[in-house]
Amino acid sequence: MAKNLSSPLFKNITAIFSTQMLSLFVGLLSTIIVARFLGAEGRGMLAAVFVYPQLFSALVEGGMRQAAMYFTGKKLAEDDTILGCLFIYIVLAGSLGTGLVITTMYLFGPEYLTLSLIVAVASTLPLTLSVNAFRGVFLGKGAISSFNRVVWWQKALNLLLLILFEVVFGLSVFLAVLSTLVSSILNFSLTLYLYFAKSEKKSLKISWRVFSGMFKKGIVYAVALFLIDANYKADILLMTYLSSEHELGLYALSVQLSELNWQLVTAVVFALMSASSSSTTQDLYSSVAKSARLTFWATLICSLFVYIGAFWLTVPIFGESFKHVPDVMLWLIPGIAFGVYFKVINAFYAGRGEPQYGIYIMLASVLVNIGLNILLIPSLGAMGAAISTSSSYIVSALITIYFFKETGRLSIGKFIIIESNDIKSIKI
């Protein structure tokens, strides 16, 4: 039985990974353009303005993407009813989230923020909520091809707009934000087309019973997702106040390059969420452990290659202002590798409708991250943020492995030691 499960699981991992690699290439081109024409300071400003909608998005989304995936995968309601409930929630949460972002940025944001920049940044939030909701439905239905298109289209559109704006106007922070907003609008339109073109039911239905069930299920996801995002973004937010835009730009690019190694992880995560949302077999525990250990070693090896590439190519590609990026990346490598364990195993729990594990783990991780950031950023800048981030990822990995080992009754070796049949089991 385990073999039957593993085959479609690894096929989905392969399908999503190929899309992630395409997204990686397109996203890397966008990163080069932004870094080249905005410099370290401009890159830092861009990271600072987007941290607000990214944090509030996880909070106001209410876990409805995961709830949609769970309800769709378990067939707890009709598709048109699930979508109708999502529509109502998106309107309410999108309005609330946009208002919160505008208010927070206006009152507490950096001095360089203008009203037009604030509105443009805040307007990306409801679009993100909408697309994420449909992504949850696609995963719940096992529609990997539709999910893949939604993933890479926005990055491709954003790249084209960045090139257009640079050629016609000369790229600025506002135009970089505008390219994200316009590409989000176009990607949302594509998402609607993908869903309704293949859906047998074109109408929307509202069921307050289903809405209530999705909300109750989603609110736990929301807390977990907010803590996860807070752990990823706390360093960006704190650097906005404790360091310079230049240091923030260095750190933002270092993280972006280091997290290129999570493309495989992302494929594993979404494939596991799709598989576990519609499966009840205990044999999936072994598949998850296998995915975690293989992805850990693959990520560690890839991280070393990415670091070597960054050491030689950062200045020629991104410019002299980013020359210290490899130094920062070196401290991020351990955290990026160990962070695999939380991302992969948490996806399993999320797909099974058990996001509470993510809350326990991330709460400890966030506290470590914030405490070390406050201690290290003022004196070490980007390097201090990297040390803090790596430490928090390692903490989350150790706690995650402990929880999963106990739940799945697995030995610690299952998470670390490569087995003879591991590579043979990965077939397209």
Secondary structure as UniProt FT lines:
FT   HELIX           2..60
FT   TURN            61..63
FT   HELIX           64..73
FT   TURN            74..75
FT   HELIX           79..108
FT   TURN            111..112
FT   HELIX           115..122
FT   HELIX           124..140
FT   TURN            141..142
FT   HELIX           144..168
FT   HELIX           173..198
FT   HELIX           208..242
FT   HELIX           245..258
FT   HELIX           259..262
FT   HELIX           263..277
FT   TURN            282..283
FT   HELIX           284..318
FT   HELIX           320..322
FT   TURN            323..324
FT   HELIX           325..351
FT   TURN            352..353
FT   HELIX           356..380
FT   HELIX           382..408
FT   HELIX           412..415
FT   TURN            420..421
FT   HELIX           422..425
//
